Structures are given as structure tokens and as C-alpha cells.
Amino acid sequence: MADQRIDGALFQSMVIEGALAIAEKKEQVNELNVFPVPDGDTGTNMSMTMASAMTEMEKLTEPTLAKAADTTASALLRGARGNSGVILSLLFRGVAKKLRETEQAGGRELALALREGVETAYKAVMKPAEGTILTVSRVSAQHAVEACQAEPELSAEQVLEAVLECGRKALEETVHQNPVLEKAGVVDAGGFGYLTILEGMLDALRGIHKERKAAEPTKAAADFAAIADEDITFTYCTEFIAERKDKARNVGRLRAILNEIGDSLVVVEDDDIVKVHVHTDQPNKALEEGLKFGPLLTVKIENMREQHTAKVIEGTADAPAERVIVPAEKKFGFVAVAAGEGLKNVFTDLGVDVVVQGGQTMNPSTDEIVRAVDAVPAEIVFVLPNNKNIIMAAEQAVHLSEEKKIVVVPTKTLPQGISAMLAVDPDCEDEKLVAEAMRDAAAHVRSGQVTYAARDSEFDGKKIKQGEYLSLREGKLCASGRETSVIKKLVREMVTDDSAFATVIYGEGVSAEQAAEVEALLRKENKELEISVIDGGQPVYYYILSVE
């Protein structure tokens, strides 16, 4: 095996084995997360990202190296979740760029490809930090290139061995390169995950295929296995909810049109919405008819012949190749990421066309964001990630949307997203002015959250027990302990004498009476505050607070 060169079939096998390896160790990677808060865990995000590549690799038959590498890069880009997933996709994008230049890769070609991956990732990250996956990948790739310069005949296996040996040393150094990691006494989770993937790839290169548990899909896909292909008259199961802006429009006419292009039709209406289910070969036509009533609030399209599901709002890794793009009917449109029915309604009321289900613990993929943009009937679509771990995935979506222009407003919290939407002037036709107003509004919001500790940990010398309450201010730990005490401390730190507006968004399991108690705490700090209380219904966070 020492002189084995990597061709398309071998690279295909290496990617699959790398995906299985990270799936097997994803919880181990998750446990390295520094903060004990429940979040878009690194291991889960990297595993789900790699699962998207594995799905595409399993479809290929006798691929060339260029085809296998390009398919991997494309699948990872679309399936990228969280910052770690996006960086992983960038690393493989650079690798693909180099590998497509050759039919078979030896040690030198592999080393140069890994270095190209590092360069691609660094170019895309605005402020690359030391002590991260970027550091581990850079140091190990550079070592591989230097090793090949010293010994030009090194095999691909020897290069990958050298990369892992150097990478493990670099990973150990991350503890000292990042102050937060040093306080917690752990190595970087993303770096550990990256090396885990390379270990799986090395196993495949050596012809070793370990018994590993299968990488789980990003979401459970609909099961069409019991349906015979010949029994399916129309390909696409299409569902959507349209807001009834035009109250006078005839729903009977909609039924008649949809009956002409499909079957299994169900149309439910009330004063505010029209909900449609139809099997059709023309989902575009169905959506166009729905748009005549008003904005589409949700869209779901399932390819029943392919036995997999693609959801515009709740996407899966197994998305069909064909995208459904709603024609533009206006200049500007808006997509926001949020979890919870109440928050979804808030963003919809503020003018958001499509709300992508996601946030903390469930970072949507780049592809899900692109498909949400596809469903917006506008030329230019502003995307609000509303979570710092989703911003990079949203920014990658910019490169995938050719029909519509995407402008990412880098909101890090839900309150920032709400303020950004409040700042939109519906009469303004200048894209730059709209974006500037949204960014400025988001920048003036102070955000805080109350959640729970997902694991035992020690941070800044303070022991935190699993299950106890945590309050965060601008993403940083404010207090831990009993519910009342952590909320009081958060309120005191957020509210000042010149504060004018405050919002309390309460989540799952929190009553209106409990939310009123938090409102009273805010009022106690500043009697002049104008306070709004919203039933957000969000998971993970008991309360989300904003002060302006």
C-alpha cells in the first residue's frame, strides 16, 4: 500500500470513511465545546456536513478523481452547518481545486492539495483566530509540503501519516494559543474533528474499513419505500401556506387550476391564510398561483420518486438536484432564521418572506438557506442569520444563488434580527441604504439570554453544574446558579439609566406569568423603559432579552 496513488474510487472511499469516523466521535467532539451552554455543537455540525458528502459519494459509479473531489466539495458547501462545517467545506474546496488537475494523486499532490485547502479557508475567513481548526490544518499541511520537498518520493499514505502526526501536536498547542481554551484546559473541538476525519480517510487509504456506526442524516427524511414507483402519477408532493393579502381572490379558482396540474389536492382556507397540498409535476406553477394570494409563509416539496425529501424551510441532506425558484415580483425580500412559532410570527409580521427553522443547537445548512431564498419572490434577498454560528453558512449561500442576489446582514442574535427588520423603510429602493439601516439598527441592540448548563464544566475558575441556570450577555457568561439570581444579574448588567426600549421573549415551558416577573425586574431597574413581552416559543433559551 505504500506506493498507492489516490484515484476517484479511492478518494470516494476515503470521504465515506471520514464521514463515518466523525459520526462515530461526534459526541466526543461536542464535549470539547468550551461553554457549557447548549449550542450548535461542533461535532454534530461537522458530522452532518460530512454526511452530506457521504450521501453524494454513495451515488457515484467509477468516478474520476476530479469528479469525486468536485462532488465532495459541492456537497460539503451545500450541506455546511455552523462555522466548523463551513470551514471544513472550504478546506475540501481547495483540495478539490488541486486534485482536479491530476488523474491520480501521490504524496506530493496530496500535500499541495491540503495546502490549497488551507489557503482557500483562510481567504474566506475575515478574522482567522489561532488555536482553531484553521491552525491545525495550516500547520499540518505546511509540514506535509516541507516533508515532500525533503523526500519527493513520499507516498500519499506517508504524507497523510505525517499530516496526522504533526496535526496532533498542533492540536495540543491549541490549548495555549486560545485564552478561552487555556482557561477550560481543552483542545479545540474543530481541530479535533478535522483530524478525526483525516484518520478515517487514512484508514480507507490503507484498505481498512472499520465497523463504525453509520453517520446519521441531518433530519429524518420522509419514507416512501412502501410506494411503488409505478403507483406515483405525479413526482412532487408540494405543500405551502400563503398569506391572504388579497382577500377578494377566489379560492375556488385556485382549486380548479391545481386540479388541472395535479391530484391529491387539499386546500384549506381561513381569513388569514390558504394552505395547499397537491401532487404535481409543476411545483413552480402551484407556487405561482399561491403567490397571487400573498407571501408564502412555508414551502415544502418532496420528490416521491427519489424517495427523499427536500424542505425549503426544514431541509434535509438529501435535497433533490432540481431547485424550485419563485419568480421575482418585487425588488427586496427577506429571509430570517428563527425557532419557535411566536418568533416566526414576529418576523413574518415584520415583513420576512420565509423563516428558516433553526438557531441554537440546529444550525441550518447553506443549502437550506439557498432554498429559502429561492422561495422568496424578490430580486434581492436580505438574509438574517440571527446566530453567530450561522453567519458563515449564510455568506456561503451568496455564491450559490445565481438567479437572486443575496445580501447577508450579519445579525448574531434574534433581537438584532428584529431590530434590523424594524429599520427597513418599505419606500426605500436603494439596496445599500436598506442594508446599512439594518446593520446600524442591529449594532445598537444589547442582547442577553437565559438558558441551562448542558454539561458539568469549569469556566473562569467557577464550577458549573449540569442543569443549572446560565445567563449570557452578548454571548459571554454573565452568571450561573438559581433562576432568579441569574436573571437579576443579567438585567442589572443590561439596563442603564439611558435605556429606552426593552423586549422580553420567553420560550418553551415558560408561562406568561413568569415572563411578567422578568418584565417587573426590568421595570425596577428603569421605570421609564418601554417594554414589550413576546411569547417566542423558542427552544433552548428560557428568555431572550434585548435593551436599546
Long-range contacts (C-beta under 8 A, 24 or more apart in sequence): 1-157, 1-205, 1-206, 1-207, 2-155, 2-157, 2-158, 3-155, 4-155, 4-156, 4-157, 4-205, 5-104, 5-105, 5-106, 5-156, 6-65, 6-99, 6-104, 6-105, 6-106, 6-109, 6-110, 6-156, 6-205, 7-64, 7-65, 7-103, 7-104, 8-60, 8-62, 8-63, 8-64, 8-65, 8-66, 8-67, 8-68, 9-62, 9-63, 9-68, 10-204, 10-205, 11-65, 11-68, 11-69, 11-72, 11-99, 11-105, 12-57, 12-60, 12-63, 12-68, 13-204, 13-209, 14-200, 14-201, 14-204, 14-205, 15-50, 15-53, 15-54, 15-57, 15-68, 15-72, 15-201, 16-54, 16-57, 16-58, 16-204, 17-200, 17-201, 17-203, 17-204, 17-209, 17-210, 18-50, 18-197, 18-198, 18-200, 18-201, 18-204, 19-47, 19-50, 19-51, 19-53, 19-54, 19-197, 19-200, 19-215, 20-54, 20-200, 20-210, 20-212, 20-213, 20-214, 20-215, 21-196, 21-197, 21-199, 21-200, 21-201, 21-203, 21-212, 22-46, 22-47, 22-50, 22-193, 22-196, 22-197, 22-200, 22-215, 23-47, 23-50, 23-51, 23-212, 23-213, 23-214, 23-215, 23-216, 24-212, 24-213, 25-193, 25-196, 26-193, 28-192, 29-189, 29-192, 29-193, 29-196, 30-189, 31-455, 32-186, 32-187, 32-188, 32-189, 32-192, 33-189, 34-180, 34-181, 34-183, 34-184, 34-186, 34-457, 34-459, 35-457, 35-459, 35-477, 36-453, 36-454, 36-455, 36-456, 36-457, 36-459, 36-464, 36-466, 36-470, 37-360, 37-451, 37-453, 37-454, 37-470, 37-472, 38-360, 38-361, 38-451, 38-452, 38-454, 38-540, 39-360, 39-361, 39-389, 39-454, 40-81, 40-82, 40-360, 40-361, 40-362, 40-363, 40-387, 40-389, 40-390, 41-361, 42-82, 42-84, 42-189, 42-190, 42-193, 43-189, 43-193, 44-81, 45-81, 45-82, 45-83, 45-84, 45-85, 45-363, 45-389, 46-82, 46-84, 46-85, 46-88, 46-190, 46-193, 46-194, 46-197, 47-215, 47-216, 48-79, 48-81, 48-85, 48-216, 48-218, 48-317, 48-365, 49-76, 49-79, 49-80, 49-81, 49-82, 49-84, 49-85, 49-88, 49-89, 49-365, 50-76, 50-88, 50-197, 50-215, 51-79, 51-215, 51-216, 51-217, 51-218, 51-317, 52-76, 52-78, 52-79, 52-218, 52-317, 52-365, 52-367, 53-79, 53-92, 54-215, 55-217, 55-317, 55-318, 64-103, 65-99, 65-100, 65-102, 65-103, 65-104, 65-105, 66-96, 66-99, 66-100, 66-103, 69-95, 69-96, 69-99, 69-100, 70-96, 70-100, 72-96, 77-366, 77-396, 77-399, 77-400, 78-319, 78-365, 78-366, 78-367, 78-370, 78-400, 79-218, 79-317, 79-365, 79-366, 79-367, 80-365, 80-366, 80-392, 80-393, 80-396, 81-218, 81-363, 81-364, 81-365, 81-393, 82-363, 82-389, 82-390, 82-392, 82-393, 83-190, 83-388, 83-389, 83-391, 83-392, 84-133, 84-189, 84-190, 84-193, 85-363, 85-365, 85-393, 86-366, 86-392, 86-393, 86-395, 86-396, 87-121, 87-125, 87-133, 87-134, 87-190, 87-392, 88-133, 88-193, 88-194, 88-197, 89-366, 89-396, 90-117, 90-120, 90-121, 90-124, 90-125, 91-117, 91-118, 91-120, 91-121, 91-137, 91-194, 92-117, 93-117, 93-120, 94-118, 94-119, 94-120, 94-121, 105-156, 106-155, 106-156, 107-148, 107-153, 107-154, 107-155, 107-156, 107-157, 107-158, 107-159, 108-148, 108-152, 108-154, 108-159, 109-156, 110-144, 110-156, 110-159, 110-160, 111-141, 111-144, 111-145, 111-147, 111-148, 111-154, 111-159, 111-163, 112-145, 114-140, 114-141, 114-144, 114-163, 115-141, 115-142, 115-144, 115-145, 117-141, 118-142, 125-392, 129-178, 130-177, 130-178, 131-173, 131-174, 131-175, 131-176, 131-177, 131-178, 131-181, 131-188, 132-174, 132-178, 132-188, 132-190, 132-191, 133-188, 133-190, 133-191, 133-193, 133-194, 135-170, 135-173, 135-174, 135-177, 135-188, 135-191, 136-167, 136-170, 136-171, 136-174, 136-188, 136-190, 136-191, 136-194, 136-195, 137-167, 137-191, 137-194, 139-166, 139-167, 139-170, 140-164, 140-166, 140-167, 140-170, 156-205, 157-202, 157-205, 157-206, 160-198, 160-201, 160-202, 160-205, 161-202, 163-198, 164-195, 164-198, 164-199, 164-202, 167-191, 167-194, 167-195, 167-198, 168-195, 171-195, 183-459, 183-460, 184-457, 184-458, 184-459, 185-458, 217-316, 217-317, 217-318, 218-315, 218-316, 218-317, 218-365, 219-311, 219-314, 219-315, 219-316, 219-317, 221-307, 221-308, 221-309, 221-316, 221-318, 222-302, 222-308, 222-309, 223-307, 224-302, 224-304, 224-307, 225-307, 227-304, 229-305, 232-279, 232-304, 232-305, 233-263, 233-279, 234-262, 234-263, 234-264, 234-279, 234-280, 234-281, 234-304, 235-280, 235-281, 235-303, 235-304, 235-305, 236-279, 236-280, 236-281, 236-283, 236-301, 236-302, 236-303, 236-304, 237-264, 237-277, 237-278, 237-279, 237-300, 237-301, 237-302, 237-304, 238-262, 238-276, 238-277, 238-278, 238-279, 238-280, 238-283, 238-286, 238-287, 238-300, 238-301, 238-302, 239-275, 239-276, 239-277, 239-278, 239-298, 239-299, 239-300, 239-301, 240-275, 240-276, 240-286, 240-287, 240-290, 240-296, 240-297, 240-298, 240-299, 240-300, 241-273, 241-274, 241-275, 241-276, 241-296, 241-297, 241-298, 242-273, 242-274, 242-275, 242-276, 242-290, 242-291, 242-293, 242-294, 242-295, 242-296, 242-297, 243-272, 243-273, 243-293, 243-294, 243-295, 243-296, 243-297, 243-348, 244-269, 244-271, 244-272, 244-273, 244-274, 244-293, 244-294, 245-293, 245-294, 245-295, 246-292, 246-293, 246-294, 247-271, 249-292, 249-293, 254-289, 254-290, 254-292, 254-293, 257-285, 257-289, 258-286, 258-289, 261-285, 261-286, 262-286, 273-297, 279-304, 283-324, 284-324, 284-325, 284-326, 287-324, 287-326, 287-375, 288-326, 288-327, 291-326, 291-329, 291-377, 295-348, 295-353, 295-377, 296-326, 296-353, 296-354, 296-375, 296-377, 297-348, 297-354, 297-355, 298-354, 299-324, 299-354, 299-375, 310-371, 311-368, 311-371, 312-354, 312-368, 312-371, 312-372, 312-374, 312-375, 313-354, 313-355, 313-356, 313-357, 313-368, 313-372, 314-357, 314-368, 315-364, 315-365, 315-367, 315-368, 315-371, 317-365, 319-367, 319-371, 323-370, 323-371, 323-374, 324-371, 324-374, 324-375, 325-374, 325-403, 325-404, 326-374, 326-375, 326-376, 326-377, 327-377, 328-377, 328-378, 328-379, 328-404, 329-377, 329-378, 330-377, 330-378, 330-379, 331-378, 331-379, 331-380, 331-429, 332-378, 332-379, 332-380, 332-381, 332-382, 332-431, 332-434, 333-373, 333-376, 333-377, 333-378, 333-380, 333-381, 333-382, 334-376, 334-381, 334-382, 334-383, 334-384, 334-421, 334-424, 335-369, 335-372, 335-373, 335-376, 335-381, 335-382, 335-383, 335-384, 336-383, 336-384, 336-386, 336-417, 336-421, 337-364, 337-369, 337-384, 337-385, 337-386, 337-387, 337-390, 337-394, 337-417, 338-386, 338-414, 338-417, 338-538, 339-538, 339-539, 339-540, 340-507, 340-508, 340-536, 340-537, 340-538, 340-539, 341-537, 342-505, 342-534, 342-535, 342-536, 342-537, 342-538, 343-414, 343-505, 343-534, 343-536, 343-537, 343-538, 346-418, 346-534, 346-536, 347-384, 347-417, 347-418, 347-421, 350-418, 350-421, 350-422, 350-424, 351-421, 351-424, 351-426, 352-384, 352-421, 353-377, 353-378, 353-381, 358-387, 358-390, 359-386, 359-387, 359-390, 359-414, 359-538, 359-539, 359-540, 360-387, 360-389, 360-539, 360-540, 360-541, 361-539, 361-540, 363-387, 363-389, 363-390, 363-393, 364-390, 364-393, 365-393, 366-393, 366-394, 366-396, 366-397, 366-400, 367-400, 369-393, 369-394, 369-397, 370-397, 370-400, 370-401, 373-397, 373-401, 373-404, 373-406, 374-401, 374-403, 374-404, 376-404, 378-404, 379-404, 379-405, 380-404, 380-405, 380-406, 380-407, 380-431, 381-405, 381-406, 381-407, 382-407, 382-408, 382-409, 382-434, 382-435, 382-438, 383-407, 383-408, 383-409, 384-409, 384-411, 384-417, 384-420, 384-421, 385-410, 385-411, 385-412, 386-411, 386-412, 386-413, 386-414, 386-416, 386-417, 387-412, 387-413, 388-412, 388-475, 407-431, 407-435, 409-435, 409-438, 409-439, 409-442, 410-439, 410-442, 411-442, 412-447, 412-475, 413-445, 413-447, 413-449, 413-544, 413-546, 414-447, 414-505, 414-536, 414-538, 414-544, 415-445, 415-447, 415-503, 415-505, 415-544, 415-545, 415-546, 416-442, 416-445, 416-447, 416-546, 417-442, 418-503, 418-546, 419-444, 419-445, 419-546, 419-548, 444-548, 445-546, 445-547, 445-548, 446-473, 446-474, 446-494, 446-546, 446-547, 446-548, 447-473, 447-474, 447-544, 447-545, 447-546, 448-472, 448-473, 448-474, 448-478, 448-490, 448-493, 448-494, 448-544, 448-545, 448-546, 448-547, 449-541, 449-543, 449-544, 449-545, 450-483, 450-486, 450-487, 450-490, 450-541, 450-542, 450-543, 450-544, 450-545, 451-540, 451-541, 451-542, 452-542, 453-480, 469-542, 483-542, 487-518, 487-521, 487-543, 488-521, 490-545, 491-518, 491-521, 491-522, 491-525, 491-545, 492-525, 494-545, 494-547, 495-522, 495-525, 495-526, 495-529, 495-547, 496-526, 496-547, 497-526, 499-526, 499-529, 499-547, 499-548, 500-528, 500-529, 500-530, 500-548, 501-529, 501-530, 501-531, 501-532, 501-547, 501-548, 502-529, 502-530, 502-531, 502-532, 502-545, 502-546, 502-547, 502-548, 503-531, 503-532, 503-533, 503-534, 503-545, 503-546, 504-531, 504-532, 504-533, 504-534, 504-543, 504-544, 504-545, 505-534, 505-536, 505-538, 505-543, 505-544, 505-545, 505-546, 506-533, 506-534, 506-535, 506-536, 506-542, 506-543, 507-536, 507-537, 507-538, 507-539, 507-540, 507-541, 507-542, 507-543, 507-544, 508-537, 508-538, 508-539, 509-542, 510-542, 510-543, 515-543, 518-543, 518-545
